Amino acid sequence: MPKISEFPVVILAGGFGTRMREQTEFIPKPMVTIGDRPILWHIMKIYAHYGFRRFIICLGYKGDIIKEFFYHYRIHNCDFTVKLGSHEDIMIHSTHDEEDWEVTLVQTGLTAMTGARIKRVQPYLSGIDTFLLTYGDGVADINLGELLEFHFKHRKIATITGVRPPARFGELVVKNHRISRFSEKPQISSGFINGGFFVFSKKVFKYLSGADTCTLEKEVLENLTRDRELMMYEHRGFWQCMDTLRNMDLLNQYWREGRALWKIWKDA
């Protein structure tokens, strides 16, 4: 297996985020913050913790804001001196933990669906046999090294991560009208859903098209399943998407209270 750092991570960050319109009217959903950093940054830190350093971000709605964030990353994260009146020459005085990240930002269309966005970054994956993919709005304490090993062991085209999402309300376990267990917003105890952490062989591109309507979650995964080329890695730990304002508030609460289980990296 190649070195971890050689595997690119594709991040889908182009959707409209319509269920969070109060936030996404002004910024794309991946730029909505947890603490003082965009959720996109949190996702990339999870991957970087395991040694993944090369990112390809699929842009769409308000993609220029994501471009600006990374273009000015050093200025926003380091101390510097600027000499005004001399073409604004800048002297950077410090470094940041993400110095070795390589981030490619690709405009994949305003109305393109997820499958089309992946197809449109294919030129940036030239010579790559395997790549990882995730959405720009979900965090987890997933072991990405184990996920990649699982993918290489089964030798199929695609691996999807199955997760057990947290229940929206508390769970009551009752016997003869007596509550035997109460759990406040636990993970559901049965069934898996798409957790959004994928690994793909380059063979997946034959299932994709550049048409705006090509959707990863429908025809692509369905056709991979038909051909028996889709396997599931089980993640039973923490997982949470940021699909609504309620989700955003919950993730920020976890962060404030020091209960952000997806923060597997160490601060410098």
ZADO-1210 file (C-alpha; in nm, 4 decimals, padded with zeros to 6 digits):
<atoms>
<atom x="00.0000" y="00.0000" z="00.0000" code="MET" pos="1"/>
<atom x="00.1387" y="00.3477" z="-00.0845" code="PRO" pos="2"/>
<atom x="00.2219" y="00.5988" z="00.1865" code="LYS" pos="3"/>
<atom x="-00.0813" y="00.7612" z="00.3486" code="ILE" pos="4"/>
<atom x="00.0330" y="01.1043" z="00.2331" code="SER" pos="5"/>
<atom x="00.0038" y="00.9928" z="-00.1302" code="GLU" pos="6"/>
<atom x="-00.3718" y="00.9327" z="-00.1103" code="PHE" pos="7"/>
<atom x="-00.5783" y="01.2401" z="-00.2042" code="PRO" pos="8"/>
<atom x="-00.8950" y="01.3306" z="-00.0150" code="VAL" pos="9"/>
<atom x="-01.1817" y="01.4719" z="-00.2220" code="VAL" pos="10"/>
<atom x="-01.4281" y="01.6873" z="-00.0269" code="ILE" pos="11"/>
<atom x="-01.7731" y="01.7745" z="-00.1606" code="LEU" pos="12"/>
<atom x="-01.8311" y="02.1378" z="-00.0677" code="ALA" pos="13"/>
<atom x="-02.0564" y="02.2785" z="-00.3371" code="GLY" pos="14"/>
<atom x="-02.4141" y="02.2364" z="-00.2164" code="GLY" pos="15"/>
<atom x="-02.6597" y="02.5132" z="-00.1336" code="PHE" pos="16"/>
<atom x="-02.7208" y="02.4097" z="00.2304" code="GLY" pos="17"/>
<atom x="-03.0868" y="02.5032" z="00.2022" code="THR" pos="18"/>
<atom x="-03.1823" y="02.3660" z="00.5453" code="ARG" pos="19"/>
<atom x="-02.9428" y="02.6122" z="00.7071" code="MET" pos="20"/>
<atom x="-03.0497" y="02.9175" z="00.5102" code="ARG" pos="21"/>
<atom x="-02.9978" y="03.1534" z="00.8062" code="GLU" pos="22"/>
<atom x="-02.6255" y="03.0764" z="00.7789" code="GLN" pos="23"/>
<atom x="-02.5814" y="02.9749" z="00.4164" code="THR" pos="24"/>
<atom x="-02.7442" y="03.2834" z="00.2705" code="GLU" pos="25"/>
<atom x="-02.4041" y="03.4461" z="00.3204" code="PHE" pos="26"/>
<atom x="-02.1490" y="03.1605" z="00.3249" code="ILE" pos="27"/>
<atom x="-02.1335" y="02.8024" z="00.1941" code="PRO" pos="28"/>
<atom x="-02.2227" y="02.5391" z="00.4539" code="LYS" pos="29"/>
<atom x="-01.8658" y="02.4000" z="00.4841" code="PRO" pos="30"/>
<atom x="-01.7633" y="02.7469" z="00.6082" code="MET" pos="31"/>
<atom x="-02.0144" y="02.7509" z="00.8954" code="VAL" pos="32"/>
<atom x="-01.8034" y="02.7533" z="01.2091" code="THR" pos="33"/>
<atom x="-01.7597" y="02.5178" z="01.5008" code="ILE" pos="34"/>
<atom x="-01.5831" y="02.7238" z="01.7613" code="GLY" pos="35"/>
<atom x="-01.3871" y="02.9736" z="01.5544" code="ASP" pos="36"/>
<atom x="-01.3064" y="02.7466" z="01.2581" code="ARG" pos="37"/>
<atom x="-01.5174" y="02.6264" z="00.9628" code="PRO" pos="38"/>
<atom x="-01.6444" y="02.2699" z="00.9826" code="ILE" pos="39"/>
<atom x="-01.4431" y="02.2115" z="00.6629" code="LEU" pos="40"/>
<atom x="-01.1253" y="02.2780" z="00.8625" code="TRP" pos="41"/>
<atom x="-01.2337" y="02.0316" z="01.1324" code="HIS" pos="42"/>
<atom x="-01.2889" y="01.7624" z="00.8680" code="ILE" pos="43"/>
<atom x="-00.9480" y="01.8231" z="00.7131" code="MET" pos="44"/>
<atom x="-00.7826" y="01.8082" z="01.0568" code="LYS" pos="45"/>
<atom x="-00.9334" y="01.4627" z="01.1113" code="ILE" pos="46"/>
<atom x="-00.7747" y="01.3408" z="00.7879" code="TYR" pos="47"/>
<atom x="-00.4461" y="01.5182" z="00.8560" code="ALA" pos="48"/>
<atom x="-00.4223" y="01.3446" z="01.1937" code="HIS" pos="49"/>
<atom x="-00.3852" y="01.0155" z="01.0071" code="TYR" pos="50"/>
<atom x="-00.1301" y="01.1556" z="00.7632" code="GLY" pos="51"/>
<atom x="-00.3512" y="01.2612" z="00.4728" code="PHE" pos="52"/>
<atom x="-00.2194" y="01.5946" z="00.3483" code="ARG" pos="53"/>
<atom x="-00.3493" y="01.6300" z="-00.0074" code="ARG" pos="54"/>
<atom x="-00.7006" y="01.7704" z="-00.0465" code="PHE" pos="55"/>
<atom x="-00.9157" y="01.8372" z="-00.3528" code="ILE" pos="56"/>
<atom x="-01.2205" y="02.0469" z="-00.2718" code="ILE" pos="57"/>
<atom x="-01.5222" y="02.0439" z="-00.5049" code="CYS" pos="58"/>
<atom x="-01.6642" y="02.3943" z="-00.5056" code="LEU" pos="59"/>
<atom x="-02.0019" y="02.5252" z="-00.6150" code="GLY" pos="60"/>
<atom x="-02.2276" y="02.7642" z="-00.4251" code="TYR" pos="61"/>
<atom x="-02.0244" y="03.0626" z="-00.2964" code="LYS" pos="62"/>
<atom x="-01.7027" y="02.8750" z="-00.3707" code="GLY" pos="63"/>
<atom x="-01.5104" y="03.2022" z="-00.3861" code="ASP" pos="64"/>
<atom x="-01.5395" y="03.2284" z="-00.0066" code="ILE" pos="65"/>
<atom x="-01.3635" y="02.8939" z="00.0367" code="ILE" pos="66"/>
<atom x="-01.0983" y="03.0023" z="-00.2135" code="LYS" pos="67"/>
<atom x="-01.0361" y="03.3212" z="-00.0171" code="GLU" pos="68"/>
<atom x="-01.0083" y="03.1273" z="00.3087" code="PHE" pos="69"/>
<atom x="-00.7245" y="02.9112" z="00.1801" code="PHE" pos="70"/>
<atom x="-00.5546" y="03.1760" z="-00.0309" code="TYR" pos="71"/>
<atom x="-00.5125" y="03.3970" z="00.2755" code="HIS" pos="72"/>
<atom x="-00.4619" y="03.1095" z="00.5200" code="TYR" pos="73"/>
<atom x="-00.1111" y="03.2130" z="00.6318" code="ARG" pos="74"/>
<atom x="-00.2173" y="03.5729" z="00.6911" code="ILE" pos="75"/>
<atom x="-00.5113" y="03.4666" z="00.9071" code="HIS" pos="76"/>
<atom x="-00.3119" y="03.2138" z="01.1092" code="ASN" pos="77"/>
<atom x="00.0323" y="03.3706" z="01.1555" code="CYS" pos="78"/>
<atom x="00.1826" y="03.6853" z="01.3031" code="ASP" pos="79"/>
<atom x="00.3179" y="03.9204" z="01.0382" code="PHE" pos="80"/>
<atom x="00.4554" y="04.2670" z="00.9714" code="THR" pos="81"/>
<atom x="00.3391" y="04.4722" z="00.6757" code="VAL" pos="82"/>
<atom x="00.5283" y="04.7778" z="00.5464" code="LYS" pos="83"/>
<atom x="00.2666" y="05.0177" z="00.4200" code="LEU" pos="84"/>
<atom x="00.3549" y="05.2257" z="00.1179" code="GLY" pos="85"/>
<atom x="00.6067" y="04.9748" z="-00.0200" code="SER" pos="86"/>
<atom x="00.3746" y="04.7520" z="-00.2218" code="HIS" pos="87"/>
<atom x="00.2544" y="04.6144" z="00.1116" code="GLU" pos="88"/>
<atom x="00.5470" y="04.3733" z="00.1522" code="ASP" pos="89"/>
<atom x="00.4656" y="04.1207" z="00.4246" code="ILE" pos="90"/>
<atom x="00.7065" y="03.9477" z="00.6620" code="MET" pos="91"/>
<atom x="00.5605" y="03.6317" z="00.8207" code="ILE" pos="92"/>
<atom x="00.6873" y="03.5730" z="01.1755" code="HIS" pos="93"/>
<atom x="00.5345" y="03.2366" z="01.2663" code="SER" pos="94"/>
<atom x="00.4088" y="02.9106" z="01.1238" code="THR" pos="95"/>
<atom x="00.0891" y="02.7083" z="01.1550" code="HIS" pos="96"/>
<atom x="00.0154" y="02.3376" z="01.1917" code="ASP" pos="97"/>
<atom x="-00.1122" y="02.3035" z="00.8351" code="GLU" pos="98"/>
<atom x="00.2083" y="02.4091" z="00.6555" code="GLU" pos="99"/>
<atom x="00.2333" y="02.0772" z="00.4695" code="ASP" pos="100"/>
<atom x="-00.1241" y="02.0667" z="00.3378" code="TRP" pos="101"/>
<atom x="-00.1769" y="02.0777" z="-00.0381" code="GLU" pos="102"/>
<atom x="-00.5239" y="02.2110" z="-00.1180" code="VAL" pos="103"/>
<atom x="-00.6619" y="02.2114" z="-00.4729" code="THR" pos="104"/>
<atom x="-00.9793" y="02.4145" z="-00.5162" code="LEU" pos="105"/>
<atom x="-01.1930" y="02.3195" z="-00.8156" code="VAL" pos="106"/>
<atom x="-01.5070" y="02.4978" z="-00.9313" code="GLN" pos="107"/>
<atom x="-01.7333" y="02.2040" z="-01.0209" code="THR" pos="108"/>
<atom x="-02.0489" y="02.3967" z="-01.1079" code="GLY" pos="109"/>
<atom x="-02.3268" y="02.5759" z="-00.9272" code="LEU" pos="110"/>
<atom x="-02.6028" y="02.3179" z="-00.9835" code="THR" pos="111"/>
<atom x="-02.4032" y="01.9963" z="-01.0216" code="ALA" pos="112"/>
<atom x="-02.5016" y="01.6960" z="-00.8116" code="MET" pos="113"/>
<atom x="-02.2452" y="01.5000" z="-00.6110" code="THR" pos="114"/>
<atom x="-02.1563" y="01.2445" z="-00.8778" code="GLY" pos="115"/>
<atom x="-02.0949" y="01.5145" z="-01.1369" code="ALA" pos="116"/>
<atom x="-01.8669" y="01.7032" z="-00.8993" code="ARG" pos="117"/>
<atom x="-01.6514" y="01.3947" z="-00.8464" code="ILE" pos="118"/>
<atom x="-01.6302" y="01.3325" z="-01.2201" code="LYS" pos="119"/>
<atom x="-01.5185" y="01.6909" z="-01.2791" code="ARG" pos="120"/>
<atom x="-01.2152" y="01.6584" z="-01.0510" code="VAL" pos="121"/>
<atom x="-01.0954" y="01.3453" z="-01.2325" code="GLN" pos="122"/>
<atom x="-00.8173" y="01.5407" z="-01.4111" code="PRO" pos="123"/>
<atom x="-00.6698" y="01.6236" z="-01.0696" code="TYR" pos="124"/>
<atom x="-00.6590" y="01.2522" z="-00.9828" code="LEU" pos="125"/>
<atom x="-00.4521" y="01.1514" z="-01.2847" code="SER" pos="126"/>
<atom x="-00.2203" y="00.8623" z="-01.1996" code="GLY" pos="127"/>
<atom x="-00.4066" y="00.7901" z="-00.8764" code="ILE" pos="128"/>
<atom x="-00.5412" y="00.4383" z="-00.8210" code="ASP" pos="129"/>
<atom x="-00.7254" y="00.5052" z="-00.4938" code="THR" pos="130"/>
<atom x="-00.8732" y="00.8159" z="-00.3338" code="PHE" pos="131"/>
<atom x="-01.0839" y="00.9042" z="-00.0309" code="LEU" pos="132"/>
<atom x="-01.3976" y="01.1149" z="-00.0361" code="LEU" pos="133"/>
<atom x="-01.6231" y="01.2808" z="00.2151" code="THR" pos="134"/>
<atom x="-01.8849" y="01.5521" z="00.2489" code="TYR" pos="135"/>
<atom x="-01.8099" y="01.9004" z="00.3780" code="GLY" pos="136"/>
<atom x="-02.0539" y="01.8835" z="00.6692" code="ASP" pos="137"/>
<atom x="-01.9864" y="01.5773" z="00.8860" code="GLY" pos="138"/>
<atom x="-01.7378" y="01.4913" z="01.1623" code="VAL" pos="139"/>
<atom x="-01.6496" y="01.1654" z="01.3371" code="ALA" pos="140"/>
<atom x="-01.3826" y="01.0000" z="01.5492" code="ASP" pos="141"/>
<atom x="-01.3369" y="00.7463" z="01.2681" code="ILE" pos="142"/>
<atom x="-01.0076" y="00.5566" z="01.2349" code="ASN" pos="143"/>
<atom x="-00.9210" y="00.6458" z="00.8756" code="LEU" pos="144"/>
<atom x="-00.6203" y="00.4154" z="00.8726" code="GLY" pos="145"/>
<atom x="-00.8446" y="00.1177" z="00.9479" code="GLU" pos="146"/>
<atom x="-01.0934" y="00.2359" z="00.6862" code="LEU" pos="147"/>
<atom x="-00.8230" y="00.2373" z="00.4195" code="LEU" pos="148"/>
<atom x="-00.6912" y="-00.1045" z="00.5254" code="GLU" pos="149"/>
<atom x="-01.0445" y="-00.2463" z="00.5092" code="PHE" pos="150"/>
<atom x="-01.0809" y="-00.1121" z="00.1549" code="HIS" pos="151"/>
<atom x="-00.7611" y="-00.2742" z="00.0336" code="PHE" pos="152"/>
<atom x="-00.8482" y="-00.6077" z="00.1935" code="LYS" pos="153"/>
<atom x="-01.1795" y="-00.6577" z="00.0116" code="HIS" pos="154"/>
<atom x="-01.0473" y="-00.5327" z="-00.3253" code="ARG" pos="155"/>
<atom x="-01.3799" y="-00.3960" z="-00.4438" code="LYS" pos="156"/>
<atom x="-01.4272" y="-00.0620" z="-00.6171" code="ILE" pos="157"/>
<atom x="-01.5896" y="00.1241" z="-00.3298" code="ALA" pos="158"/>
<atom x="-01.6115" y="00.1387" z="00.0481" code="THR" pos="159"/>
<atom x="-01.8810" y="00.3339" z="00.2291" code="ILE" pos="160"/>
<atom x="-01.8745" y="00.3998" z="00.6025" code="THR" pos="161"/>
<atom x="-02.1884" y="00.2946" z="00.7850" code="GLY" pos="162"/>
<atom x="-02.2688" y="00.4845" z="01.1044" code="VAL" pos="163"/>
<atom x="-02.5367" y="00.4723" z="01.3703" code="ARG" pos="164"/>
<atom x="-02.6615" y="00.8276" z="01.4062" code="PRO" pos="165"/>
<atom x="-02.7642" y="00.9842" z="01.7353" code="PRO" pos="166"/>
<atom x="-03.1338" y="00.9704" z="01.8046" code="ALA" pos="167"/>
<atom x="-03.3055" y="01.3080" z="01.8068" code="ARG" pos="168"/>
<atom x="-03.4791" y="01.2418" z="02.1360" code="PHE" pos="169"/>
<atom x="-03.3940" y="01.0476" z="02.4495" code="GLY" pos="170"/>
<atom x="-03.4426" y="00.6705" z="02.4426" code="GLU" pos="171"/>
<atom x="-03.6648" y="00.4959" z="02.6943" code="LEU" pos="172"/>
<atom x="-03.6217" y="00.1235" z="02.7536" code="VAL" pos="173"/>
<atom x="-03.9394" y="-00.0008" z="02.9215" code="VAL" pos="174"/>
<atom x="-04.0448" y="-00.3342" z="03.0716" code="LYS" pos="175"/>
<atom x="-04.3919" y="-00.3742" z="03.2234" code="ASN" pos="176"/>
<atom x="-04.4357" y="00.0023" z="03.2190" code="HIS" pos="177"/>
<atom x="-04.1221" y="00.0467" z="03.4290" code="ARG" pos="178"/>
<atom x="-03.8337" y="00.2368" z="03.2724" code="ILE" pos="179"/>
<atom x="-03.5264" y="00.0172" z="03.2953" code="SER" pos="180"/>
<atom x="-03.2946" y="00.2580" z="03.1135" code="ARG" pos="181"/>
<atom x="-03.3042" y="00.6208" z="03.0071" code="PHE" pos="182"/>
<atom x="-03.0429" y="00.7485" z="02.7675" code="SER" pos="183"/>
<atom x="-03.0370" y="01.1123" z="02.6601" code="GLU" pos="184"/>
<atom x="-03.0013" y="01.1272" z="02.2806" code="LYS" pos="185"/>
<atom x="-02.8116" y="00.7984" z="02.2346" code="PRO" pos="186"/>
<atom x="-02.7001" y="00.6493" z="01.9083" code="GLN" pos="187"/>
<atom x="-02.9670" y="00.4328" z="01.7502" code="ILE" pos="188"/>
<atom x="-02.9238" y="00.0673" z="01.8394" code="SER" pos="189"/>
<atom x="-02.9937" y="-00.0903" z="01.5016" code="SER" pos="190"/>
<atom x="-02.9352" y="-00.0132" z="01.1366" code="GLY" pos="191"/>
<atom x="-02.6687" y="00.1885" z="00.9593" code="PHE" pos="192"/>
<atom x="-02.6808" y="00.4987" z="00.7424" code="ILE" pos="193"/>
<atom x="-02.4308" y="00.6513" z="00.5011" code="ASN" pos="194"/>
<atom x="-02.1745" y="00.8287" z="00.7187" code="GLY" pos="195"/>
<atom x="-01.9996" y="00.9981" z="00.4290" code="GLY" pos="196"/>
<atom x="-01.6442" y="00.8637" z="00.4621" code="PHE" pos="197"/>
<atom x="-01.5671" y="00.6780" z="00.1383" code="PHE" pos="198"/>
<atom x="-01.2737" y="00.5096" z="-00.0328" code="VAL" pos="199"/>
<atom x="-01.2829" y="00.4571" z="-00.4100" code="PHE" pos="200"/>
<atom x="-01.0764" y="00.2851" z="-00.6725" code="SER" pos="201"/>
<atom x="-01.0260" y="00.4851" z="-00.9903" code="LYS" pos="202"/>
<atom x="-01.2609" y="00.2309" z="-01.1516" code="LYS" pos="203"/>
<atom x="-01.5495" y="00.4287" z="-00.9996" code="VAL" pos="204"/>
<atom x="-01.5162" y="00.6830" z="-01.2804" code="PHE" pos="205"/>
<atom x="-01.6817" y="00.4447" z="-01.5240" code="LYS" pos="206"/>
<atom x="-01.9957" y="00.4769" z="-01.3075" code="TYR" pos="207"/>
<atom x="-01.9842" y="00.8579" z="-01.3105" code="LEU" pos="208"/>
<atom x="-02.0749" y="01.1174" z="-01.5686" code="SER" pos="209"/>
<atom x="-02.0178" y="01.4889" z="-01.5913" code="GLY" pos="210"/>
<atom x="-02.3882" y="01.5625" z="-01.6377" code="ALA" pos="211"/>
<atom x="-02.5228" y="01.7893" z="-01.3631" code="ASP" pos="212"/>
<atom x="-02.7814" y="01.5264" z="-01.2684" code="THR" pos="213"/>
<atom x="-02.5301" y="01.2514" z="-01.1851" code="CYS" pos="214"/>
<atom x="-02.5804" y="01.1737" z="-00.8161" code="THR" pos="215"/>
<atom x="-02.3406" y="00.9636" z="-00.6099" code="LEU" pos="216"/>
<atom x="-02.6078" y="00.8553" z="-00.3613" code="GLU" pos="217"/>
<atom x="-02.8529" y="00.7301" z="-00.6235" code="LYS" pos="218"/>
<atom x="-02.7475" y="00.5711" z="-00.9474" code="GLU" pos="219"/>
<atom x="-02.3748" y="00.5458" z="-00.8695" code="VAL" pos="220"/>
<atom x="-02.3966" y="00.3642" z="-00.5351" code="LEU" pos="221"/>
<atom x="-02.6995" y="00.1688" z="-00.6564" code="GLU" pos="222"/>
<atom x="-02.5101" y="00.0474" z="-00.9623" code="ASN" pos="223"/>
<atom x="-02.2042" y="-00.0386" z="-00.7545" code="LEU" pos="224"/>
<atom x="-02.4321" y="-00.2422" z="-00.5290" code="THR" pos="225"/>
<atom x="-02.5858" y="-00.4175" z="-00.8320" code="ARG" pos="226"/>
<atom x="-02.2377" y="-00.5135" z="-00.9488" code="ASP" pos="227"/>
<atom x="-02.1393" y="-00.6258" z="-00.5962" code="ARG" pos="228"/>
<atom x="-01.8626" y="-00.3666" z="-00.5841" code="GLU" pos="229"/>
<atom x="-01.9697" y="-00.1758" z="-00.2704" code="LEU" pos="230"/>
<atom x="-01.8597" y="-00.2753" z="00.0807" code="MET" pos="231"/>
<atom x="-01.9396" y="-00.1176" z="00.4174" code="MET" pos="232"/>
<atom x="-01.6941" y="-00.0286" z="00.6908" code="TYR" pos="233"/>
<atom x="-01.8712" y="-00.0147" z="01.0280" code="GLU" pos="234"/>
<atom x="-01.8012" y="00.2862" z="01.2448" code="HIS" pos="235"/>
<atom x="-01.9635" y="00.2514" z="01.5863" code="ARG" pos="236"/>
<atom x="-01.8091" y="00.5581" z="01.7455" code="GLY" pos="237"/>
<atom x="-01.9042" y="00.9240" z="01.7357" code="PHE" pos="238"/>
<atom x="-02.0537" y="01.0703" z="01.4192" code="TRP" pos="239"/>
<atom x="-02.2538" y="01.3854" z="01.3592" code="GLN" pos="240"/>
<atom x="-02.3533" y="01.5727" z="01.0465" code="CYS" pos="241"/>
<atom x="-02.4349" y="01.9429" z="01.0366" code="MET" pos="242"/>
<atom x="-02.7541" y="01.9380" z="00.8349" code="ASP" pos="243"/>
<atom x="-02.9587" y="02.1862" z="01.0371" code="THR" pos="244"/>
<atom x="-02.9139" y="02.4759" z="01.2780" code="LEU" pos="245"/>
<atom x="-02.9941" y="02.2333" z="01.5590" code="ARG" pos="246"/>
<atom x="-02.6961" y="02.0220" z="01.4516" code="ASN" pos="247"/>
<atom x="-02.4753" y="02.3320" z="01.4337" code="MET" pos="248"/>
<atom x="-02.5725" y="02.4375" z="01.7857" code="ASP" pos="249"/>
<atom x="-02.5071" y="02.0862" z="01.9175" code="LEU" pos="250"/>
<atom x="-02.1601" y="02.0656" z="01.7621" code="LEU" pos="251"/>
<atom x="-02.0724" y="02.4075" z="01.9022" code="ASN" pos="252"/>
<atom x="-02.1959" y="02.3007" z="02.2437" code="GLN" pos="253"/>
<atom x="-01.9717" y="01.9927" z="02.2322" code="TYR" pos="254"/>
<atom x="-01.6774" y="02.2134" z="02.1305" code="TRP" pos="255"/>
<atom x="-01.7346" y="02.4666" z="02.4101" code="ARG" pos="256"/>
<atom x="-01.7737" y="02.1969" z="02.6722" code="GLU" pos="257"/>
<atom x="-01.4648" y="02.0010" z="02.5690" code="GLY" pos="258"/>
<atom x="-01.6762" y="01.7081" z="02.4474" code="ARG" pos="259"/>
<atom x="-01.5813" y="01.7281" z="02.0789" code="ALA" pos="260"/>
<atom x="-01.5047" y="01.3594" z="02.0277" code="LEU" pos="261"/>
<atom x="-01.4037" y="01.4192" z="01.6661" code="TRP" pos="262"/>
<atom x="-01.1092" y="01.6319" z="01.7848" code="LYS" pos="263"/>
<atom x="-00.8572" y="01.3509" z="01.7644" code="ILE" pos="264"/>
<atom x="-00.5670" y="01.5819" z="01.6750" code="TRP" pos="265"/>
<atom x="-00.3439" y="01.7528" z="01.9288" code="LYS" pos="266"/>
<atom x="-00.2948" y="02.1272" z="01.9341" code="ASP" pos="267"/>
<atom x="00.0569" y="02.2560" z="01.8883" code="ALA" pos="268"/>
</atoms>
